[in-house]
């Protein structure tokens, strides 16, 4: 499984003994990321992902009226029912080079997710962290395996636009914290 919270679910659903289930966390290719030039423009907020676990509705509510520059890369069908605020520049999925460029120049990377049995957003999170980016993620049982709140990322409760907005603003306002 990809996170420890999945173990009990499989034990219950399949009757497997707990000792036969092991969490193997996602990782990133550090060699690929090693040569990427990283900067911090101090204002771009990046949000990337195309799996169905993303909570773009909460992101839209969190950034509305802030004046921030939010770069959202996801499938159009995932946001077609959402009234995206003017702060959000939505683009459909991009190639890997453009994705890594966006992460590398952003001030903050946001990974808003729903609560799911499987981790959602961990690849974006881990790649952003490997590039030294300040991250805000939804605190879910699956993400607990990947971050420590206030140490490796800021976490916010699920579906809480106010908390998400506050965490992003905190990072945008504090260069030292972001670093």
VENHUCOR-V400162 format. One record per residue. RES is the residue in one small letter. D_LAST is the distance of its C-alpha to the last C-alpha in Angstrom with 2 decimals. Layout:
res	d_last
RES	D_LAST
RES	D_LAST
This chain:
res	d_last
x	31.94
x	28.27
x	27.34
x	29.25
x	30.29
x	32.56
x	34.69
x	36.74
x	37.26
x	38.86
x	40.80
x	42.29
x	42.85
x	44.20
x	45.50
x	43.53
x	43.13
x	39.59
x	39.56
x	40.01
x	36.75
x	33.52
x	30.00
x	28.56
x	25.00
x	23.71
x	21.72
x	20.39
x	21.67
x	19.10
x	21.58
x	21.57
x	17.82
x	17.70
x	19.06
x	16.99
x	15.30
x	11.80
x	10.74
x	9.09
x	12.13
x	10.72
x	13.53
x	14.53
x	14.66
x	16.03
x	18.53
x	20.61
x	23.48
x	27.20
x	28.33
x	30.26
x	27.95
x	25.54
x	25.85
x	25.69
x	27.93
x	25.42
x	22.70
x	25.29
x	26.19
x	22.62
x	21.85
x	25.38
x	25.68
x	22.02
x	22.22
x	19.04
x	19.10
x	19.24
x	20.12
x	22.18
x	23.68
x	26.45
x	30.22
x	32.15
x	34.32
x	31.42
x	30.84
x	34.36
x	35.30
x	32.20
x	32.26
x	28.96
x	27.85
x	27.53
x	23.72
x	23.93
x	24.69
x	26.26
x	26.98
x	28.90
x	27.46
x	26.50
x	26.86
x	24.31
x	23.29
x	22.65
x	20.76
x	18.39
x	18.11
x	17.17
x	14.42
x	13.08
x	13.00
x	11.98
x	9.25
x	10.22
x	12.70
x	15.42
x	18.06
x	20.85
x	23.80
x	27.18
x	28.20
x	29.95
x	31.41
x	29.38
x	25.62
x	24.60
x	21.41
x	20.32
x	20.44
x	18.10
x	15.71
x	15.96
x	15.72
x	12.59
x	11.02
x	12.65
x	11.07
x	7.50
x	7.50
x	6.99
x	10.69
x	13.54
x	16.77
x	20.24
x	21.20
x	24.22
x	26.25
x	25.33
x	21.52
x	21.81
x	22.23
x	18.90
x	16.31
x	16.02
x	15.34
x	12.56
x	11.51
x	11.04
x	11.34
x	12.93
x	16.64
x	19.33
x	23.11
x	25.05
x	26.52
x	24.89
x	23.87
x	23.24
x	20.75
x	18.99
x	18.94
x	17.70
x	14.70
x	13.76
x	14.46
x	12.44
x	9.18
x	10.64
x	11.60
x	8.65
x	6.12
x	5.07
x	5.39
x	3.81
x	0.00
